[in-house]
Amino acid sequence: MNIAFIGLGNMGAPMARNLLKSGHTLHLFDLNQTVLAELAELGGNISASPKDAAAQGDLVITMLPAATHVRSVYLSEDGVLAGIRQGTPAVDCSTIDPQTARDICAAAAAQGVDLGDAPVSGGTGGAQAGTLTFMVGASADLFGQLQPVLAQMGRNIVHCGEVGTGQIAKICNNLLLGISMIGVSEAMALGNALGIDTQVLAGIINSSTGRCWSSDTYNPWPGVIETAPAARGYSGGFGAELMLKDLGLATEAAKQVRQPVIMGALAQQLYQAMSLRGDGGLDFSAIIKAYQPR
């Protein structure tokens, strides 16, 4: 299949690589010329703009940092909707607010284009391994078209409902993730301060009622999980600035429906403080530094 893939950052690039490995022809656009060159060596075709990429695709996939980028990539003069053919399906895998997803969908529908949202969970490791979870907001017909392609980049492809519901699922999941990471950080730091071996403590938590992904897979204490960012100075993984962005999306969406997110708002403040300390480029599990002597 000819696929236009726009947005080749830490998540988009490995997703595109998996599609190339699956035998698809990719028409690529990104501002990063280095990653474009790397993917061109694997067989990808470099496009001059989102418009040019979309014009050559039988499917358009976008993976972008924020809502402002999604609006620009789809709605600008050189954007996707300026080049895409009527009837071509499209899916945005960015994590943005539900209303922006619905607005872009409406603009696409006016041109005879069926567009869905499909944010992902699983991090850069999942993107590289092709084991992502896709939370898809789309019509049943569009979901049927997207599912086989998404399955070549992910393991769990979930139809959440109509457009925008994928974003709702993602921001609720990441709201909980941000909160749970702070909880694990507090517990690990307290245990260390009180004198228990942190390996022993983590083992107890991970076989008891405190067990969660933030502890048993991504533990923030250095040396507990060899594959976690904590074991490599909190480099790579899911950046704290991205977690801050997602918590902002969740708290803003909560305001719109007058739903209290008390712990989510506190988590947002803690990650904001982390960003102001200059640690926003680290993995979000580095929030544990807030509980350690500096």
C-alpha positions in Angstrom: 0.0 0.0 0.0 1.1 3.6 -0.7 1.1 5.3 2.7 1.8 9.0 3.4 3.5 9.2 6.8 3.9 12.7 8.3 5.7 13.2 11.6 8.9 11.2 12.2 9.9 12.0 15.8 10.7 9.5 18.5 7.4 7.7 18.0 6.7 8.3 14.3 10.1 7.2 13.0 10.0 3.6 14.4 6.4 3.3 13.4 7.3 4.2 9.9 10.2 1.7 10.0 7.8 -1.1 10.9 5.6 -0.2 8.0 8.5 -0.3 5.6 9.5 -3.7 7.0 6.0 -4.9 6.3 6.4 -4.0 2.6 4.5 -0.8 2.3 5.6 2.1 0.1 6.0 5.2 2.3 5.9 8.8 1.2 7.5 10.7 4.1 7.5 14.3 5.4 9.2 15.7 8.5 11.3 18.8 9.2 14.2 16.6 10.4 16.3 16.0 7.4 18.5 13.4 9.2 15.6 11.1 10.0 14.3 11.5 6.5 17.6 10.4 5.1 17.8 7.4 7.4 14.3 6.2 6.3 15.1 6.9 2.6 18.0 4.4 3.0 15.4 1.9 4.1 13.2 2.5 1.0 11.1 5.5 2.0 10.3 8.3 -0.4 10.9 11.9 0.7 8.1 14.4 0.0 8.5 18.2 -0.1 5.4 18.9 2.0 2.5 17.2 3.7 0.4 18.1 0.7 2.8 16.3 -1.6 3.0 13.2 0.6 -0.8 13.1 1.0 -1.3 13.3 -2.8 0.6 10.1 -3.2 -0.9 8.0 -0.4 -3.8 5.6 -0.4 -3.8 6.1 3.4 -2.5 9.1 5.4 -1.0 8.7 8.8 0.2 11.6 11.0 2.1 11.5 14.3 2.7 15.0 15.6 3.7 16.7 18.9 0.7 18.9 19.6 -2.7 20.2 18.4 -1.1 23.3 16.8 1.0 21.0 14.6 -1.9 18.9 13.7 -4.0 21.9 12.6 -1.1 23.2 10.6 -0.3 19.9 8.9 -3.9 19.3 7.9 -5.2 22.8 7.2 -2.4 24.9 5.8 -1.9 25.7 2.1 0.7 22.9 1.9 -1.2 20.7 4.3 -2.7 17.2 4.0 -6.2 18.4 3.0 -4.7 20.4 0.2 -3.3 17.3 -1.4 -5.3 14.3 -0.3 -7.6 12.6 -2.8 -11.3 12.4 -2.1 -12.1 9.0 -0.5 -8.6 8.5 0.9 -8.8 7.4 4.6 -6.6 9.2 7.1 -5.7 8.8 10.8 -3.9 11.1 13.2 -2.0 9.2 15.9 -0.9 12.4 17.8 -2.1 13.0 21.4 -4.2 16.1 21.3 -7.4 17.4 22.8 -10.7 15.7 21.6 -12.2 18.9 20.2 -9.3 19.5 17.8 -9.6 15.9 16.6 -13.3 16.5 15.9 -12.6 19.8 14.2 -10.0 18.3 11.8 -12.4 15.4 11.1 -15.1 17.8 10.2 -12.8 19.7 7.8 -11.7 16.4 6.2 -15.3 15.2 5.9 -16.2 18.4 4.0 -13.7 17.2 1.4 -15.0 13.7 1.3 -12.2 12.3 3.5 -12.9 10.0 6.4 -10.4 10.8 9.2 -10.0 9.2 12.6 -7.9 9.7 15.7 -5.7 6.9 17.0 -3.3 8.0 19.8 -0.9 5.3 21.1 0.4 3.9 24.3 3.5 1.9 24.8 6.3 4.5 24.5 9.3 4.4 22.2 10.0 0.8 23.1 6.6 -0.3 22.0 7.0 1.8 18.8 10.2 0.0 18.0 9.0 -3.4 18.8 5.6 -2.9 17.0 3.7 -3.6 20.2 1.8 -0.3 20.7 -1.8 0.0 21.8 -3.8 2.1 19.4 -6.9 3.8 20.8 -9.0 4.5 17.8 -11.8 7.0 17.4 -13.4 6.4 14.0 -16.5 5.2 12.2 -16.9 1.4 12.1 -16.1 1.4 8.4 -12.9 3.5 8.8 -11.8 1.3 11.7 -12.1 -1.7 9.5 -9.8 -0.1 6.9 -7.3 1.1 9.5 -7.0 -2.0 11.7 -4.8 -4.2 9.4 -2.3 -1.4 8.9 -2.3 -0.3 12.6 -1.7 -4.0 13.5 1.6 -3.9 11.7 2.7 -1.2 14.2 0.9 -2.4 17.3 -0.4 -5.4 19.2 -3.6 -4.0 20.7 -6.0 -2.1 18.3 -9.0 -0.9 20.2 -12.1 0.8 18.7 -13.1 3.3 21.3 -16.0 4.8 19.5 -16.5 7.8 17.2 -13.9 10.5 16.4 -12.4 12.0 19.6 -12.9 9.0 21.8 -9.4 7.8 21.1 -8.1 11.0 22.6 -10.4 10.7 25.6 -9.0 7.2 26.3 -5.4 8.4 25.9 -5.7 11.4 28.2 -7.5 9.4 30.9 -4.8 6.7 30.7 -2.0 9.2 30.9 -3.7 11.1 33.7 -3.6 7.9 35.7 0.0 7.1 34.6 1.3 10.5 35.8 -0.4 10.1 39.1 0.8 6.5 39.6 4.4 7.4 38.8 4.3 10.1 41.5 2.9 7.6 44.0 5.6 5.0 43.3 8.2 7.7 43.5 6.9 8.8 47.0 6.9 5.2 48.2 10.3 4.3 46.9 11.9 7.5 48.3 10.2 7.0 51.7 11.4 3.4 51.9 15.0 4.4 51.1 14.9 7.3 53.6 13.7 4.9 56.3 16.4 2.4 55.6 15.0 -0.5 53.6 16.9 -1.9 50.6 15.1 -0.5 47.5 15.3 -3.8 45.6 13.6 -5.6 48.5 10.9 -2.8 48.7 10.3 -3.0 45.0 10.0 -6.7 45.1 7.4 -6.5 47.9 5.4 -3.8 46.1 5.4 -5.8 42.9 4.0 -8.8 44.5 1.5 -7.0 46.7 -1.4 -4.6 46.4 0.8 -1.6 45.4 1.8 -3.3 42.2 1.3 -1.2 39.0 3.1 -0.6 35.7 5.0 2.4 37.1 6.5 0.0 39.7 7.0 -3.4 38.1 7.9 -2.3 34.6 9.1 1.3 34.8 10.3 1.7 38.4 11.7 5.2 38.9 14.4 4.1 41.4 17.8 3.6 39.7 18.9 0.0 39.5 15.5 -1.7 40.2 14.5 -2.3 36.6 17.5 -2.7 34.2 15.5 -1.7 31.1 13.8 1.4 32.7 15.1 4.9 32.0 16.1 5.2 35.7 18.9 2.8 34.8 20.3 5.1 32.2 20.1 8.5 33.8 16.4 8.9 32.8 17.3 9.4 29.2 15.0 8.3 26.4 11.5 7.0 27.2 8.5 9.3 27.6 9.7 12.9 28.2 8.5 14.8 31.2 7.4 17.7 29.0 5.1 15.3 27.1 3.6 14.1 30.3 3.1 17.7 31.3 1.4 18.3 28.0 -0.9 15.3 28.5 -1.8 16.3 32.0 -2.7 19.7 30.7 -5.0 18.2 28.1 -6.7 16.1 30.8 -7.2 19.0 33.2 -8.4 21.3 30.5 -10.9 18.7 29.2 -12.1 18.1 32.8 -12.8 21.9 33.1 -15.0 21.7 30.0 -17.3 19.1 31.6 -16.9 20.4 35.2 -15.4 17.1 36.3 -12.9 17.4 39.2 -9.5 15.9 38.7 -7.9 16.8 42.0 -4.9 14.4 41.9 -4.5 15.1 38.2 -4.2 18.9 38.9 -1.6 18.2 41.6 0.4 15.9 39.3 0.3 18.7 36.7 1.8 21.1 39.2 4.6 18.7 40.2 5.6 18.1 36.5 5.4 21.9 35.9 7.9 22.3 38.8 10.1 19.6 37.3 10.1 21.4 34.0 11.0 24.7 35.7 13.9 23.0 37.4 15.3 22.2 34.0 14.5 18.5 34.0 11.7 18.6 31.4 13.9 16.8 28.9 14.3 13.8 31.1 12.0 10.8 31.2 8.9 11.4 33.2 10.0 8.9 35.9 12.6 11.4 36.9 9.9 13.0 38.9 11.4 11.0 41.7 14.2 13.6 41.9 11.6 15.8 43.7 11.8 13.4 46.6 15.6 13.1 46.7 18.2 15.4 48.2 19.7 17.7 45.6 
